[in-house]
Amino acid sequence: MTMPVDKEELAMFRESVIKALEAEVKPHYEAWEKSGIVPRELWNTLGNASMLCVDVSEDCGGIGAPFQFSVVVGEELARMGFGALSTNVMVHSDIVAPYLSHIGNEEQRQHWLPKMVSGEAVGAIAMTEPGAGSDLQAMRTSAVKDGDDYILNGSKTFITNGQHADMVIVAAKTDPKAGARGISLFLVDTSLPGYSKGRNLDKIGQHCGDTSEMFFSDMRVPSSALLGEEGQGFMYLMRELPRERLVIGALGVAAARGSLDLTIAYAQERELFGQKLAQLQNTRFEIARMETDYRINKAFVDQCIREYEDGQLDAPTASMAKYSATEMQCRVADGCLQLFGGYGYTTEYPISRNFIDARVQRIYGGTSEVMKEIIARSVLGR
């Protein structure tokens, strides 16, 4: 069992995160959304504010905070309506960094983690391919051993942080005939020859979150870039995915809270048919429904966070958290936008961004359909 988190310390950290976001992100976020990307220096700013990889150990440059502190950063980004940035930071801090912490050797950890904590290096993970999607075993990117190096060839798509990434964890086939057992992971330095990033994909939402294609053409990476053991990549992916899915669920819950807060404030000010919108029965019933939906999912996600900290969170339960929370996020965003009426469909009101940013949560990190299959297998078997 892990030691209980000091609630007062967690609350103080949350306040410092909110203060930093209000000063460094809120005034600029609309402009970043219009330009389709955040400035690279923002990562350094977030690092200076101790908002990156906060649960990385002190010997690797972090503050060694409990996992809940890392969750708080993502929660506040999502609650405040910075959906794209919450995804960027989640990938960097809650996906890439844990792979290094849990699987990397001392040299790899010391080389990359301090830079990720400070924002000097931006991390990404490249699993998805144009022809494979969620089917990781169907990936075609290859890494062929050549002396003390590997020659990497292939392409990836939908890669969060792809434009700014300094290091990418790349999943590649080292043994094409071995199926899942032929996948290995590599820490790819994007400054090396043979690497190229494609276009920043034009998405319907999360506009300032860079999502890219990337290509590897006879890229020579040293054997020291192999993360863990050769052929164990699929196992590592399966082992680390629960945290990713849990954090996506936590972002969904926090974003729903943000949508509800916006809508409650609007309903108490907006007048319709001679009375406040909040006095109309339909509004009251819808708010009651969504608040209940939110609280049930928050309770479950909070339970899963405690299970993760105790090393007890399994893949099916993490899948339930992601599936339930992100579906709820979309229901709440839709219901809240409806209460705004025509104004909700204009970009002038933040609820419109909450609505459109929510949709991808049911896709990345494993679609809702994949989550249901994982859950079903745990209940019914294969």
Secondary structure, 3 states (H helix, E strand, C coil): CCCCCCHHHHHHHHHHHHHHHHHHCCCCHHHHHHHCCCCCHHHHHHHHCCCCCCCCCHHHCCCCCCHHHHHHHHHHHHHCCCHHHHHHHHHHHHHHHHHHHHHCCHHHHHHHHHHHHHCCCCEEEECCCCCCCCCHHHCCCEEEEECCEEEEEEEEEEEECCCCCCEEEEEEECCCCCHHHHEEEEEEECCCCCEEEEEECCCCCCCCCCEEEEEEEEEEEEHHHEECCCCCHHHHHHHHHHHHHHHHHHHHHHHHHHHHHHHHHHHHHCEECCEEHHHCHHHHHHHHHHHHHHHHHHHHHHHHHHHHHCCCCCHHHHHHHHHHHHHHHHHHHHHHHHHHHHHHHCCCCCHHHHHHHHHHHHCCCCCHHHHHHHHHHHHHCC
